[in-house]
Amino acid sequence: MQVTRLYLIRHGQSAGNADGRFGGHSTTPLSELGELQARATAEYLSREKIDAIYSSDLLRAVQTAIPLAELLSIDVIETNAFRERHVGVLEGLTFTESKEKYPADYYALVSRNVNHVITEGESYRQLLRRANRELRLILDNHRGQRVAIFSHTGAICFMTLSMIGAINRFTKQVPWLATSNCGVNRFEIRGRNNIRVLSLNDTRHLRQTTGGDTNF
């Protein structure tokens, strides 16, 4: 049986993360700390014999993927399928600003209402649909290989929930699986219904940059 190794990696700290703002589909770059995290993550993952690197096409994710790609001499394949949730009117706002200006959207988001469509944005359900469609194609095309995908905390949360069977078409609310900046989630995939979770939010490689606990 072919065993596929999947690595879901959140981007490094962005300028928006540092300011406590919703990133959404914004083009916010990595902060100086985020660049350090990206390099530490590249060094860590370069020992994993990764065959392919995919990334959200948003700047903060691509910037995080590039150091690993350079170490391994592999191209980064960018796709908008692995973007963060489009948070519409909340994009660029702090939590406090969001709660004051758009309370209905804010509370639906923080309570993980799966079907709520944020004003001028999208729902978690829509996020999961686009991310899972691309993920299935990638896993089909890279059976027996090791694949790294650089994405965002919301996208990674919902792809992970889907893989472990914690969300279906009847689900209305879900728990939040937090992935810190440059946290790594590892999976072994032996078939669509045979998935092993090897680690969630692994930040051991960040001890020299952020103490290994980076909940931004």
C-alpha positions in Angstrom: 0.0 0.0 0.0 1.3 3.4 -0.9 1.7 5.8 2.0 1.5 9.5 1.4 2.9 11.9 3.9 1.1 15.3 4.1 2.4 18.4 5.9 0.1 21.3 6.5 2.1 24.3 7.6 0.8 27.7 8.7 2.6 30.8 7.4 4.9 32.7 9.7 3.9 35.7 11.7 2.6 38.4 9.3 2.4 42.1 9.9 -1.3 41.8 10.4 -0.8 39.0 13.0 1.6 41.2 14.9 -1.1 44.0 14.9 -3.9 41.6 15.9 -5.8 42.1 12.7 -7.9 39.8 10.6 -5.8 38.9 7.5 -8.3 37.3 5.2 -7.3 37.7 1.6 -5.1 40.7 2.2 -1.5 40.8 0.9 0.1 41.5 4.2 3.8 40.3 4.2 5.7 38.5 6.9 7.0 40.4 9.8 10.7 40.2 10.7 9.8 37.5 13.2 7.8 35.7 10.5 10.9 35.6 8.3 12.9 34.0 11.1 10.1 31.4 11.6 10.0 30.6 7.9 13.8 30.0 7.8 13.7 27.8 10.9 10.8 25.8 9.4 12.6 25.3 6.2 15.7 23.9 8.0 13.4 21.6 10.0 11.4 20.3 7.1 14.4 20.0 4.7 15.2 16.7 6.4 11.7 15.2 5.6 12.5 14.3 2.0 9.6 16.3 0.7 8.7 15.8 -3.0 6.3 18.7 -3.7 5.5 22.1 -2.2 2.2 23.8 -2.6 1.1 27.2 -1.1 -1.7 29.6 -0.8 -1.1 32.3 -3.3 -1.3 35.0 -0.6 2.0 36.7 0.1 2.5 35.6 3.7 2.2 32.0 2.8 4.4 32.1 -0.3 7.1 33.9 1.6 7.0 31.1 4.2 7.2 28.4 1.5 10.1 29.9 -0.5 13.0 29.1 2.0 12.1 25.4 2.0 11.7 25.4 -1.8 15.1 27.0 -2.2 16.8 24.5 0.2 15.2 21.6 -1.7 15.4 23.1 -5.2 11.7 22.6 -5.7 9.3 25.0 -7.2 6.4 26.4 -5.1 3.1 25.7 -6.8 0.7 28.5 -5.8 -3.1 28.2 -5.7 -5.9 30.4 -4.4 -7.7 27.2 -3.1 -5.6 27.3 0.1 -6.2 30.9 0.9 -7.5 31.9 4.3 -11.3 32.4 4.7 -12.4 35.6 2.9 -13.6 37.7 5.9 -15.1 40.4 3.8 -15.9 43.5 5.9 -13.8 42.3 8.8 -10.5 42.2 6.8 -7.9 44.4 8.3 -9.9 45.1 11.5 -8.9 44.2 15.0 -11.1 41.9 17.0 -12.4 44.9 19.0 -13.1 46.9 15.9 -14.9 43.9 14.3 -17.0 43.3 17.4 -18.1 47.0 17.5 -18.7 47.5 13.8 -20.0 44.1 12.6 -21.2 42.2 15.7 -23.3 39.6 13.8 -20.4 38.7 11.5 -17.9 38.7 14.4 -19.8 36.5 16.7 -20.6 34.0 14.0 -16.9 33.8 13.1 -15.6 33.3 16.6 -18.3 30.8 17.5 -17.3 28.8 14.3 -20.7 28.9 12.7 -19.9 26.8 9.6 -22.6 28.1 7.3 -22.6 31.8 8.1 -21.4 33.9 5.1 -19.6 37.0 6.3 -20.7 40.2 4.7 -18.8 40.5 1.4 -16.9 37.4 2.3 -17.5 33.6 2.5 -18.5 30.9 5.0 -16.3 28.3 6.6 -18.2 25.8 4.5 -17.2 27.5 1.3 -13.6 27.7 2.5 -13.6 23.9 3.2 -15.2 23.1 -0.2 -12.5 24.9 -2.2 -9.6 23.7 -0.1 -10.8 20.1 0.0 -11.3 20.0 -3.8 -7.7 21.0 -4.4 -6.4 18.8 -1.6 -8.0 15.7 -3.1 -6.4 16.4 -6.5 -3.0 16.9 -4.9 -3.2 13.6 -2.9 -4.3 11.7 -6.0 -1.4 13.2 -8.0 1.3 12.5 -5.4 0.4 9.1 -4.0 3.3 7.6 -2.1 5.1 10.9 -1.9 5.6 13.6 0.7 3.7 16.8 0.1 4.0 20.1 2.0 1.2 22.7 1.8 1.6 26.2 3.2 -1.7 27.7 4.2 -3.5 29.6 7.0 -4.9 28.7 10.4 -8.6 28.6 9.3 -7.9 26.6 6.1 -5.7 24.2 8.0 -8.3 23.8 10.8 -11.1 22.9 8.4 -9.0 20.6 6.2 -7.8 18.8 9.4 -11.4 18.5 10.8 -12.5 17.1 7.4 -9.7 14.5 7.3 -10.4 13.2 10.8 -14.1 13.0 10.1 -15.1 15.8 12.5 -17.2 17.7 10.0 -20.0 16.7 7.6 -22.8 18.2 5.7 -25.0 18.4 8.8 -22.4 20.1 11.0 -23.3 23.6 12.2 -20.5 24.4 14.6 -17.1 22.9 15.1 -14.2 23.1 17.7 -11.2 25.2 16.7 -7.9 23.5 16.0 -5.4 26.2 16.5 -2.2 26.1 14.4 0.4 28.6 15.5 2.6 30.6 13.0 4.8 28.0 11.3 3.1 25.2 13.2 3.3 21.9 11.4 0.5 19.3 11.1 1.5 15.9 9.9 -0.6 13.1 8.4 -0.1 9.6 6.9 -2.6 8.8 4.2 -3.1 5.2 3.2 -6.5 5.7 1.6 -9.4 8.2 1.7 -10.7 6.5 4.9 -7.4 5.5 6.4 -5.7 8.6 7.7 -3.3 8.8 10.6 -2.6 12.0 12.5 1.1 12.1 13.4 1.3 15.6 15.0 -0.8 18.7 15.3 0.7 22.2 15.7 4.3 21.0 16.1 6.4 24.1 16.9 9.5 22.5 18.4 11.6 23.9 15.6 10.7 27.5 16.7 12.3 27.3 20.2 15.1 29.6 19.1 12.8 32.2 17.6 9.5 32.2 19.6 10.0 29.7 22.3 8.1 27.0 20.5 4.7 28.4 21.4 3.4 30.8 18.8 -0.3 31.4 19.1 -0.7 34.4 16.9 
